[in-house]
Amino acid sequence: MEQDSSRELSYVVVNPHTIYKSRTGGIISRLLTRTTLDLVGGIVLAPSREFVDEFAATIVTDQAPAHREVQEQIRRYVLDHYAPEASGLRQRIMVFLFQGPDAVRRTREAVGTIRGRSIGGGETIRDTYGDLVLNRDGSVRYFEPAVLCAPTVADARRQLEILARHADADGGLSGNVLPTQGRPDHQRTLVILKPDNFRFPSGRPGNVIDLFAKAGLSITALKVHRLCVTEAERFYGPVRPVLLNAFHGPTGQRAKELLQSAIAIPITAETQAKLGDLLGPLAAEEQFQNLIRFMTGRAPRDCPDAEKDEPGSEKCILLVYEGIDAVRRIREVLGPTDPAKAPPGSIRREFGQTIMVNAAHASDSPENAARELDIVKIRENNFKSLIRQAAGL
């Protein structure tokens, strides 16, 4: 079945060195703003030797000498830098899927090409993040293409099929990718880039990831996800009693002020407490409904039970960060729930608007991280199905 050109699928692979240097956020920003394509999927892969060999074999396709020379460099780069280390420790690559009209061409233009013996001056991703350093005799001293993408639609289809075929075995939430895994102080924590980052095409998701890099941790899993109402209710279930407690006093106080102003009668402290008892739960529940609507596009009360397991209309990016004391370090960079109380330079101070619309979520304990990762099924990913659907399979 022929692919619908208006829903053409392209990919960008972020190389291991680029991930290590925390350049991922800047690259995502460039891709989102310069392609204006829809970011529909993503995955972290820990490439096996089988994947590396199979993928590298597809790279050299151009017969023009200049292009073939660059493709040979990229092929050798993949073989050298994607393969597992002798110790068994695996590298990490990130793969992002973009969809839309002329997706392959637009992605390739944003990434840029490596032509002749130089990389240009800053316009494309490779201009900024790639390196080609030559010796005086013209031989290559150092080569780092930063990212990979397909030069043609045919190449994209062939390479996407390889990525899909290895997604289950090499993706998910991989072990054996960080030397600190297994230490008692090594932690995993979940970060959600919330829907307010995706209201319109912008570099904001990448900018948020850039700030998280200050934590000095490693991203070991990601997926583009649309929470269903069932997931969101389970995820934010512990917030319900917190909201109830938080809204009791303020709701009673606000009701007292409005009643005294409207009907000019004094309200005693005892009556105010009763107003809080009566109206506080209603206000708390309304806030909970609004929170689920913000995260999924639908409030639970407006969603029939038969539709609660369907993906919502709001896009998020789920990220797993790992490393020593990961939970605390991520939350320090994120800042407190209320952006008005967040310190300068924190993510919520820079990008948050309200207590609910505050750019990102991060787990507040290792135990909650495990619970939340289970709810969002971080080991499952629609990456493969997106590729198969785009190919009409």
C-alpha positions as CSV (number, residue, x, y, z in Angstrom):
1,M,0.0,0.0,0.0
2,E,1.4,3.4,-1.0
3,Q,2.1,5.9,1.8
4,D,-0.1,9.0,2.1
5,S,2.2,11.9,1.2
6,S,0.4,14.2,3.5
7,R,1.2,11.8,6.4
8,E,4.7,11.1,5.4
9,L,6.9,9.9,8.2
10,S,10.5,10.9,8.8
11,Y,13.0,10.2,11.6
12,V,16.0,11.8,13.3
13,V,18.5,9.8,15.3
14,V,20.4,11.7,18.0
15,N,23.8,10.2,18.2
16,P,25.4,8.9,21.5
17,H,28.0,11.7,21.7
18,T,25.3,14.3,21.1
19,I,23.3,12.8,24.0
20,Y,26.3,12.7,26.2
21,K,27.0,16.4,25.6
22,S,23.4,17.3,26.5
23,R,22.6,18.7,23.1
24,T,19.3,16.9,22.7
25,G,17.1,19.8,23.8
26,G,18.7,22.2,21.3
27,I,18.3,19.7,18.5
28,I,14.6,19.1,19.3
29,S,14.0,22.9,19.4
30,R,15.5,23.2,15.9
31,L,13.5,20.3,14.5
32,L,10.2,21.6,15.9
33,T,10.6,25.2,14.8
34,R,12.3,24.7,11.5
35,T,10.3,21.8,10.1
36,T,6.9,22.6,11.7
37,L,6.1,18.9,11.5
38,D,4.1,17.0,14.0
39,L,6.3,15.2,16.5
40,V,4.4,11.9,16.8
41,G,6.8,9.4,18.4
42,G,10.1,8.8,20.1
43,I,12.2,6.1,21.7
44,V,15.6,5.6,23.4
45,L,17.4,2.6,21.9
46,A,20.3,0.7,23.3
47,P,21.6,-0.7,20.0
48,S,22.5,-4.3,19.7
49,R,25.3,-5.5,17.4
50,E,22.7,-6.9,15.1
51,F,20.9,-3.5,14.8
52,V,24.2,-1.7,14.2
53,D,25.3,-3.9,11.4
54,E,21.9,-3.9,9.7
55,F,21.4,-0.2,9.9
56,A,24.9,0.6,8.8
57,A,24.5,-1.6,5.7
58,T,21.7,0.8,4.4
59,I,23.6,4.0,4.6
60,V,25.8,4.0,1.4
61,T,23.4,4.5,-1.5
62,D,24.5,7.5,-3.5
63,Q,26.7,6.9,-6.5
64,A,28.0,10.5,-6.7
65,P,31.6,10.5,-5.4
66,A,31.3,13.4,-3.0
67,H,28.0,12.1,-1.5
68,R,29.3,8.6,-1.3
69,E,32.4,9.7,0.6
70,V,30.3,11.3,3.3
71,Q,28.0,8.3,3.4
72,E,31.0,6.1,3.9
73,Q,32.1,8.3,6.8
74,I,28.6,8.0,8.4
75,R,28.6,4.2,7.9
76,R,31.9,3.9,9.7
77,Y,30.7,6.2,12.4
78,V,27.7,4.1,13.1
79,L,29.8,0.9,13.2
80,D,32.3,2.5,15.6
81,H,30.0,4.6,17.9
82,Y,26.7,2.8,18.0
83,A,28.0,-0.7,18.9
84,P,28.1,-2.0,22.5
85,E,31.4,-1.7,24.3
86,A,33.6,-4.6,25.0
87,S,32.4,-4.6,28.6
88,G,28.8,-5.2,27.4
89,L,27.7,-1.6,28.3
90,R,25.5,-0.3,25.5
91,Q,25.3,3.1,23.9
92,R,22.1,5.2,23.8
93,I,20.5,6.8,20.8
94,M,17.3,8.7,20.6
95,V,14.9,8.4,17.7
96,F,12.2,11.0,17.0
97,L,9.4,10.5,14.5
98,F,8.0,13.5,12.6
99,Q,4.9,13.4,10.3
100,G,3.5,15.7,7.7
101,P,3.7,16.8,4.1
102,D,7.2,16.3,2.7
103,A,8.4,15.2,6.1
104,V,11.6,13.6,4.8
105,R,12.7,16.6,2.8
106,R,11.9,19.1,5.5
107,T,13.7,17.1,8.1
108,R,16.7,16.7,5.9
109,E,16.8,20.5,5.3
110,A,16.7,21.2,9.0
111,V,19.4,18.6,9.8
112,G,21.7,19.8,6.9
113,T,24.1,17.9,4.8
114,I,27.8,17.3,5.0
115,R,29.3,18.3,1.7
116,G,32.9,18.4,0.5
117,R,35.3,18.9,3.4
118,S,33.5,21.3,5.7
119,I,30.4,21.8,7.8
120,G,28.8,25.3,7.4
121,G,28.2,28.2,9.8
122,G,25.2,27.7,12.0
123,E,22.0,27.5,9.9
124,T,21.3,23.8,10.2
125,I,21.6,21.3,13.1
126,R,24.9,19.9,11.7
127,D,26.2,23.4,11.2
128,T,25.9,24.0,14.9
129,Y,26.4,20.6,16.5
130,G,28.3,18.6,13.9
131,D,32.1,18.6,13.5
132,L,34.4,17.7,10.6
133,V,38.1,18.3,11.4
134,L,40.6,17.5,8.7
135,N,44.3,17.0,8.8
136,R,46.5,19.1,6.5
137,D,46.6,16.3,3.9
138,G,42.8,16.3,3.7
139,S,42.3,13.1,5.7
140,V,39.7,13.1,8.4
141,R,40.9,13.7,12.0
142,Y,37.5,13.9,13.7
143,F,34.0,13.4,12.4
144,E,30.8,13.8,14.4
145,P,27.6,14.2,12.4
146,A,25.5,15.0,15.5
147,V,22.3,13.3,14.2
148,L,21.3,11.0,11.4
149,C,18.3,11.3,9.0
150,A,17.3,9.7,5.7
151,P,18.3,11.5,2.5
152,T,15.3,10.2,0.5
153,V,11.8,8.8,1.1
154,A,13.0,5.4,-0.1
155,D,15.9,5.4,2.4
156,A,13.5,6.6,5.2
157,R,11.1,3.7,4.6
158,R,13.9,1.1,4.6
159,Q,15.6,2.5,7.7
160,L,12.4,3.1,9.6
161,E,11.5,-0.6,9.0
162,I,14.8,-1.6,10.6
163,L,14.2,0.8,13.6
164,A,10.7,-0.7,14.0
165,R,12.0,-4.3,13.8
166,H,14.5,-3.7,16.7
167,A,12.4,-1.3,18.8
168,D,11.1,-4.0,21.2
169,A,14.4,-5.7,21.8
170,D,16.6,-2.6,22.0
171,G,14.1,-0.1,23.3
172,G,11.9,0.4,26.3
173,L,13.7,0.9,29.6
174,S,17.1,-0.6,29.1
175,G,19.5,-1.8,31.7
176,N,23.2,-2.0,31.2
177,V,23.5,1.5,29.7
178,L,24.9,3.5,32.7
179,P,27.9,2.5,34.8
180,T,26.0,3.5,38.0
181,Q,23.1,1.1,37.5
182,G,23.1,-1.4,40.4
183,R,24.4,1.1,42.9
184,P,22.1,1.6,45.9
185,D,21.9,5.4,45.3
186,H,21.1,5.0,41.6
187,Q,17.5,6.1,40.9
188,R,15.0,6.4,38.1
189,T,12.5,9.2,38.0
190,L,9.8,10.2,35.6
191,V,9.4,13.6,34.0
192,I,6.4,14.6,31.9
193,L,6.5,17.6,29.6
194,K,3.0,18.7,30.0
195,P,0.5,19.7,27.3
196,D,1.2,23.5,27.7
197,N,4.5,22.9,25.9
198,F,2.7,21.7,22.8
199,R,-0.1,24.3,22.3
200,F,1.6,25.6,19.1
201,P,4.9,24.7,17.3
202,S,7.8,26.1,19.3
203,G,11.2,25.3,20.7
204,R,9.8,25.2,24.2
205,P,9.9,21.4,24.7
206,G,13.6,21.3,23.8
207,N,14.3,24.4,26.0
208,V,12.7,22.6,29.0
209,I,14.9,19.5,28.2
210,D,17.9,21.8,28.0
211,L,17.2,23.1,31.5
212,F,16.8,19.6,32.9
213,A,20.3,18.8,31.7
214,K,21.5,20.9,34.6
215,A,20.7,17.9,36.8
216,G,23.6,16.0,35.3
217,L,21.5,12.9,34.7
218,S,20.9,10.6,31.7
219,I,17.7,10.1,29.7
220,T,17.2,6.3,29.4
221,A,13.6,6.2,28.0
222,L,11.1,8.4,26.3
223,K,7.9,8.3,24.5
224,V,5.4,10.7,23.0
225,H,2.2,10.0,24.8
226,R,-1.5,11.0,25.0
227,L,-2.8,10.1,28.5
228,C,-6.2,8.5,28.6
229,V,-8.6,9.5,31.4
230,T,-8.1,6.3,33.2
231,E,-4.4,6.7,33.3
232,A,-4.7,10.4,34.4
233,E,-7.1,9.5,37.2
234,R,-4.8,6.8,38.5
235,F,-1.8,9.0,38.1
236,Y,-3.2,12.0,40.0
237,G,-5.3,10.0,42.4
238,P,-3.1,10.9,45.4
239,V,-3.7,14.6,44.6
240,R,-7.4,14.3,45.5
241,P,-7.0,14.4,49.4
242,V,-4.3,17.1,49.1
243,L,-6.7,19.3,47.1
244,L,-9.5,18.6,49.7
245,N,-7.3,19.8,52.5
246,A,-5.9,22.8,50.5
247,F,-9.4,24.1,49.4
248,H,-11.2,23.7,52.7
249,G,-10.0,26.9,54.5
250,P,-9.7,29.2,51.4
251,T,-13.2,28.1,50.1
252,G,-14.8,28.8,53.5
253,Q,-13.0,32.2,53.7
254,R,-14.0,33.2,50.2
255,A,-17.7,32.1,50.8
256,K,-17.7,34.2,53.9
257,E,-16.5,37.3,52.1
258,L,-19.0,36.9,49.2
259,L,-21.9,36.3,51.5
260,Q,-21.1,39.2,53.8
261,S,-20.7,41.4,50.7
262,A,-23.9,40.2,49.0
263,I,-26.4,40.0,51.9
264,A,-24.7,42.1,54.5
265,I,-24.9,39.7,57.4
266,P,-22.0,38.7,59.7
267,I,-20.5,35.2,59.3
268,T,-19.1,33.7,62.4
269,A,-16.0,31.5,62.5
270,E,-18.2,28.5,63.1
271,T,-20.3,29.2,60.1
272,Q,-17.2,29.8,58.0
273,A,-15.9,26.4,59.0
274,K,-19.2,24.8,58.0
275,L,-19.1,26.6,54.6
276,G,-15.6,25.1,54.2
277,D,-17.0,21.7,55.0
278,L,-19.8,22.1,52.5
279,L,-18.1,23.9,49.6
280,G,-14.4,22.8,50.0
281,P,-15.0,19.3,48.6
282,L,-16.9,20.7,45.6
283,A,-14.1,23.2,44.9
284,A,-11.4,20.5,45.3
285,E,-13.3,18.1,43.0
286,E,-13.7,20.9,40.4
287,Q,-9.9,21.5,40.5
288,F,-9.3,17.7,40.1
289,Q,-11.6,17.6,37.1
290,N,-9.8,20.6,35.5
291,L,-6.5,18.9,36.1
292,I,-7.5,15.8,34.3
293,R,-9.0,17.9,31.5
294,F,-5.7,19.8,31.2
295,M,-3.7,16.6,30.9
296,T,-6.1,14.6,28.6
297,G,-8.5,17.0,27.0
298,R,-11.5,15.6,28.8
299,A,-12.8,15.9,32.4
300,P,-13.8,12.5,33.9
301,R,-17.4,13.5,34.4
302,D,-17.7,14.4,30.7
303,C,-16.1,11.1,29.5
304,P,-18.3,8.0,29.1
305,D,-16.8,4.9,30.8
306,A,-16.5,3.2,27.4
307,E,-14.1,6.0,26.2
308,K,-11.9,6.4,29.3
309,D,-9.2,4.1,28.0
310,E,-8.9,5.9,24.7
311,P,-5.9,8.2,24.2
312,G,-6.7,11.8,25.0
313,S,-6.3,14.8,22.7
314,E,-3.4,16.3,24.6
315,K,0.2,15.5,23.8
316,C,2.9,14.9,26.4
317,I,6.5,13.7,26.3
318,L,7.5,11.1,28.9
319,L,11.1,11.0,29.9
320,V,13.0,8.7,32.3
321,Y,16.1,10.3,33.9
322,E,18.5,8.1,35.7
323,G,21.6,8.6,37.9
324,I,22.7,9.1,41.5
325,D,20.0,10.8,43.6
326,A,18.0,11.4,40.5
327,V,14.6,12.3,42.2
328,R,16.0,15.1,44.2
329,R,18.3,16.5,41.5
330,I,15.4,16.7,38.9
331,R,13.0,18.3,41.4
332,E,15.6,20.9,42.3
333,V,15.9,21.9,38.6
334,L,12.1,21.8,38.1
335,G,11.2,24.0,41.1
336,P,8.1,24.1,43.4
337,T,4.6,23.5,42.1
338,D,3.7,27.2,42.2
339,P,5.7,29.0,39.5
340,A,5.4,32.2,41.5
341,K,7.4,30.6,44.3
342,A,10.0,28.9,42.1
343,P,13.6,30.3,42.1
344,P,15.1,32.1,39.1
345,G,16.5,29.7,36.5
346,S,14.2,26.8,37.5
347,I,11.9,25.3,34.8
348,R,8.7,26.3,36.5
349,R,9.9,29.9,37.0
350,E,10.9,30.1,33.4
351,F,8.0,28.3,31.7
352,G,5.2,27.9,34.3
353,Q,2.0,30.0,34.5
354,T,-0.1,28.6,37.3
355,I,0.0,25.7,39.8
356,M,-1.6,23.5,37.2
357,V,-0.1,24.9,34.0
358,N,3.5,24.6,35.2
359,A,5.5,23.1,32.3
360,A,6.4,19.7,33.7
361,H,5.8,17.0,36.3
362,A,8.5,15.1,38.1
363,S,8.2,12.2,40.6
364,D,8.6,13.2,44.2
365,S,10.1,9.9,45.5
366,P,11.6,6.7,44.2
367,E,8.4,4.9,45.3
368,N,6.2,7.3,43.4
369,A,8.5,7.1,40.4
370,A,8.0,3.4,40.2
371,R,4.2,3.8,40.6
372,E,4.0,6.4,37.9
373,L,6.2,4.6,35.5
374,D,3.9,1.6,35.8
375,I,0.8,3.7,35.2
376,V,2.1,5.3,32.0
377,K,3.5,1.9,30.8
378,I,6.9,3.4,30.1
379,R,8.2,0.0,28.7
380,E,5.5,0.1,26.1
381,N,5.7,2.4,23.1
382,N,3.7,3.1,20.0
383,F,6.9,3.7,18.0
384,K,6.7,0.5,16.0
385,S,3.0,0.8,15.3
386,L,3.4,4.4,14.0
387,I,6.0,3.2,11.5
388,R,3.8,0.3,10.4
389,Q,0.7,2.5,10.1
390,A,2.6,5.1,8.0
391,A,3.8,2.3,5.7
392,G,0.2,1.0,5.3
393,L,1.1,-2.3,7.0
